[in-house]
Amino acid sequence: MKFVQIVDYKTAQYDSVDKLMDKWVEQTKGKRTATHTVTGKDRSDGSHYVEIVEFPSYEEAMKNSHLPETDRIFQDMVALCDGMPSFTDLDVVREEQLNTATARRFFHEIAAGGNLDALEEVFAADYRDHDIMKEEDTVVGIDNIRSDVTGYRNAFDFTFDLDRQISEGDDVVTLWTWTGRHKGDFMGIAPTGKQCTMTGTTIFHFEDGKIQEGWWHFDAIGLMKQLGAMG
């Protein structure tokens, strides 16, 4: 179970605290178990800060706390704070990456499932698409992605396995495996009935909860070879 520790403190010397954190990151390379940190500043009190530190588990957090470097940096931090920082330990009981869920919705519900009516809910009206299979570097508009999905669905019965997803900021990266049976014309290739697989990576950039831009990288040559179009 994931674990989060919240450190609440007040200081008039945040720049010095920030440098301490940089020092801790440098000194604990290859040792620390913390996976993600976020520091926030209270809008109503400029001396009030909250740091959120994520760990894979409570046990891993304890390993992190017992590092000698962590203890030394903490003592230096206390000297810069107005009073003793407070700690809140939380077991994560629910975690939801909303942009990641939206990306999954495209692959499963729209592309493989055929619910093209959901395109407007998922993509921005001026969505920008970058696809290695297209002559143009950038194509704008939802109609483009609608045409792509329709073309693939007419040519193949297919599914997506989402092998891995990584979310950072407004970007979601999806590593996927596509499996399809060739049932209709595809780029001038008559139906072969062949079962094909293809791996790829898609990066979606989100704005206001919708996909604003997408980059597609996939094994197009491998697919064409499986269809007999290339030796």
Disulfide bonds with the S-S distance in Angstrom:
none
